[in-house]
Amino acid sequence: MLEDGPSGQGAVDEPVPDAEAPKVAGVKIPAWFDEVRKLGLGLKSLFGAQLRLASAELGLARSGITLMLFMGLAAIVFAVALGFTLLALAGWGLAQWFGSWAWALTALAGVQLALLIVAILVFRRAMHWLTLPASRGELASLVREAARQGKAEGELKAED
């Protein structure tokens, strides 16, 4: 390197180790250019591998999303089936306790009706929370205060 001239060319025309670039007769390629070419090949190899890895992971993620949707559907189906099974067991237990299927089904319907009413009330409360009642109240009071202050300033300017 120290024997290179200001143009970066060595005084002796010696082959660069591990050089794969074909040499054209009569054209002398500077040594630094070959180093830059090697750096470019290394970066291409490194980032090419990273790009292939990212592409493979994106393909896996895409198939994973489909699998998640199907497994979510399967979980819902199995949960509903489990619910029906537990409901049947509760009905059987109530029939054993009351000694009558009619009373057992009536009691079971009453329990389900009570749970349905509770679910509807909780749903309505959650919908109320989505309307942001405290924020709306604060915003309304802020607007009323600003309107009152603006009206008072307008009356003071009208008196002057």
C-alpha positions in Angstrom: 0.0 0.0 0.0 2.8 2.4 0.8 4.4 1.7 -2.5 1.3 2.8 -4.4 1.6 6.0 -6.2 -0.8 8.9 -6.0 -3.2 7.2 -8.5 -3.5 4.2 -6.2 -1.6 2.0 -8.7 1.3 -0.1 -7.5 4.7 0.2 -9.3 4.7 -3.6 -9.9 1.9 -5.3 -11.9 1.2 -8.1 -9.5 -2.0 -10.1 -9.3 -4.3 -9.3 -6.3 -4.9 -12.3 -4.1 -8.4 -13.9 -4.5 -9.1 -11.7 -7.5 -11.9 -13.0 -9.7 -12.3 -10.0 -12.0 -11.1 -10.6 -15.5 -8.2 -8.4 -16.5 -8.5 -6.7 -19.8 -5.3 -6.4 -21.8 -3.9 -2.9 -21.6 -6.2 -1.6 -18.8 -4.8 -1.5 -15.4 -7.4 -1.6 -12.6 -6.3 0.2 -9.4 -5.9 -2.0 -6.3 -8.4 0.0 -4.3 -11.1 -0.6 -6.9 -10.6 -4.3 -6.4 -11.0 -3.9 -2.7 -14.2 -1.9 -3.2 -15.5 -4.6 -5.5 -14.8 -7.2 -2.8 -16.5 -5.1 -0.3 -19.5 -4.8 -2.6 -19.6 -8.6 -3.1 -19.4 -9.1 0.7 -22.2 -6.7 1.3 -24.3 -8.2 -1.4 -23.8 -11.7 0.1 -24.6 -10.4 3.6 -27.6 -8.4 2.8 -28.8 -10.9 0.2 -28.9 -13.5 3.0 -30.8 -11.1 5.2 -33.2 -10.4 2.4 -33.8 -14.1 1.8 -34.3 -14.6 5.5 -36.8 -11.8 5.7 -38.7 -13.1 2.7 -38.9 -16.6 4.1 -40.1 -15.2 7.5 -42.8 -13.1 5.7 -44.0 -16.2 3.9 -44.1 -18.0 7.2 -46.0 -15.2 8.8 -48.5 -15.1 6.0 -49.2 -18.8 6.4 -49.3 -18.3 10.2 -52.1 -15.7 9.9 -54.2 -18.2 7.9 -53.4 -20.9 10.5 -54.3 -18.5 13.3 -57.7 -17.7 11.7 -58.5 -21.4 11.2 -57.5 -22.3 14.8 -59.5 -19.4 16.2 -62.5 -20.7 14.3 -61.8 -24.2 15.6 -61.5 -22.8 19.2 -64.9 -21.1 18.8 -66.5 -24.3 17.5 -65.0 -26.4 20.4 -66.0 -23.8 23.0 -69.6 -23.8 21.7 -69.6 -27.6 21.8 -68.2 -27.6 25.4 -70.9 -25.0 26.3 -73.6 -27.3 25.0 -72.1 -30.3 26.8 -72.0 -28.4 30.1 -75.5 -27.1 29.5 -76.7 -30.7 28.9 -75.0 -31.9 32.1 -76.6 -29.0 34.1 -80.0 -30.0 32.7 -79.4 -33.6 33.6 -78.3 -32.6 37.1 -81.4 -30.4 37.5 -83.6 -33.2 36.2 -82.1 -35.6 38.8 -82.6 -33.0 41.6 -86.2 -31.9 40.7 -87.2 -35.4 39.5 -88.9 -33.8 36.4 -87.4 -32.8 33.1 -90.0 -30.1 32.7 -89.0 -28.4 36.0 -85.3 -28.9 35.1 -85.7 -27.2 31.7 -87.7 -24.4 33.2 -85.0 -23.7 35.8 -82.3 -23.9 33.2 -84.2 -21.5 31.0 -84.6 -19.1 34.0 -80.8 -19.2 34.7 -80.1 -18.6 31.0 -82.5 -15.7 30.9 -80.9 -14.1 34.0 -77.4 -14.5 32.4 -78.7 -13.0 29.1 -80.1 -10.0 30.9 -76.8 -9.5 32.8 -74.9 -9.8 29.5 -77.1 -7.2 27.8 -76.8 -4.8 30.7 -73.0 -5.1 30.8 -72.9 -4.6 27.0 -75.0 -1.5 27.3 -72.6 -0.2 30.0 -69.6 -0.8 27.8 -71.3 1.0 24.9 -71.9 3.9 27.2 -68.2 4.0 28.1 -67.4 4.1 24.4 -69.2 7.4 24.1 -66.5 9.0 26.5 -69.1 10.6 28.8 -66.5 12.4 31.1 -64.6 13.8 28.1 -67.8 15.0 26.5 -68.8 16.7 29.8 -65.5 18.4 30.2 -65.5 19.5 26.5 -69.1 20.9 26.9 -68.2 22.8 30.0 -65.0 24.2 28.3 -67.1 25.4 25.3 -69.7 26.9 27.7 -67.0 28.8 29.6 -65.4 30.0 26.4 -68.7 31.2 25.1 -69.5 33.0 28.4 -66.1 34.6 28.4 -66.4 35.6 24.8 -69.8 37.2 25.4 -68.5 39.1 28.4 -65.6 40.4 26.4 -67.9 41.4 23.5 -70.1 43.3 25.9 -67.1 45.2 27.4 -65.9 46.2 23.9 -69.5 47.3 23.0 -69.5 49.6 26.2 -66.2 51.2 25.2 
